[in-house]
């Protein structure tokens, strides 16, 4: 998440939007808020792990890229320690 925050800060002026989704129980909302505190992008809580048009989320955390038309471009970044600007640029920059 810190790498995504840094990338967001560098590219939000170009139209990049980031949304974090938590599948934690609503009773854990205070914990989710505390974990989200360091980040400037919004965090929402989901009631289930199936998203229309996205499919079932089987592993966490997962990062996905959705283009301006709402199409899923990439969804297979699972806990990748190399998720940094070098990995994000080829996928995201053409969409900005």
C-alpha positions in Angstrom: 0.0 0.0 0.0 2.8 2.5 0.6 4.0 2.0 -3.0 0.5 2.5 -4.3 0.2 5.7 -2.1 3.5 7.0 -3.6 2.3 6.3 -7.1 -1.0 7.9 -6.5 0.7 11.0 -5.1 2.9 11.2 -8.2 0.1 10.7 -10.7 -3.2 11.9 -9.3 -2.9 15.2 -11.0 -3.0 13.2 -14.3 -6.3 11.6 -13.4 -5.2 8.5 -11.5 -7.7 7.5 -8.9 -7.2 4.8 -6.2 -9.8 3.1 -4.1 -9.0 0.6 -1.4 -11.7 -2.0 -0.6 -11.8 -3.8 2.7 -13.6 -7.1 3.2 -13.3 -7.0 7.0 -16.4 -7.3 9.1 -18.2 -4.0 9.9 -17.4 -4.6 13.6 -13.8 -4.1 12.6 -14.4 -0.7 11.0 -12.2 1.1 13.6 -9.3 -1.2 12.8 -9.8 -0.6 9.0 -9.9 3.2 9.6 -6.6 3.0 11.6 -4.9 0.9 8.9 -6.1 3.4 6.2 -5.0 6.5 8.1 -1.5 6.8 6.4 -3.1 6.8 2.9 -4.8 9.7 1.1 -7.0 7.6 -1.2 -10.4 6.5 0.0 -11.1 3.2 1.7 -14.5 1.5 1.4 -15.9 -1.6 3.2 -17.5 -4.4 1.2 -20.3 -6.6 2.4 -19.1 -9.6 0.3 -16.2 -10.6 -1.8 -18.0 -10.8 -5.1 -18.0 -7.7 -7.3 -20.2 -7.4 -10.4 -18.0 -7.5 -13.5 -14.9 -8.4 -11.4 -15.7 -11.9 -10.2 -14.8 -13.5 -6.9 -11.9 -12.3 -4.9 -10.0 -15.4 -3.8 -6.8 -14.0 -2.3 -6.0 -10.9 -0.4 -4.6 -8.4 -0.8 -5.2 -8.0 -4.5 -4.6 -4.9 -6.7 -6.5 -4.3 -9.9 -6.4 -1.6 -12.6 -9.7 -0.4 -14.1 -9.7 2.0 -17.0 -11.8 5.2 -17.4 -14.6 3.2 -19.1 -14.8 0.8 -16.2 -13.1 -2.1 -17.9 -10.8 -4.4 -15.9 -7.3 -4.1 -17.3 -5.2 -6.0 -14.9 -6.1 -8.0 -11.8 -3.3 -10.4 -11.0 -1.1 -8.4 -8.6 -1.2 -10.5 -5.5 1.1 -9.5 -2.6 3.9 -8.7 -5.1 6.9 -7.1 -3.3 7.9 -5.6 -6.6 4.7 -3.6 -7.0 6.4 -0.3 -7.5 6.5 2.5 -10.2 8.5 0.3 -12.6 5.7 -2.4 -12.4 2.9 0.1 -12.5 4.1 2.5 -15.2 3.6 0.1 -18.2 0.0 -0.6 -17.2 -1.2 2.7 -15.8 0.6 5.4 -17.7 -1.1 4.6 -21.1 -4.5 4.9 -19.4 -3.8 8.4 -17.9 
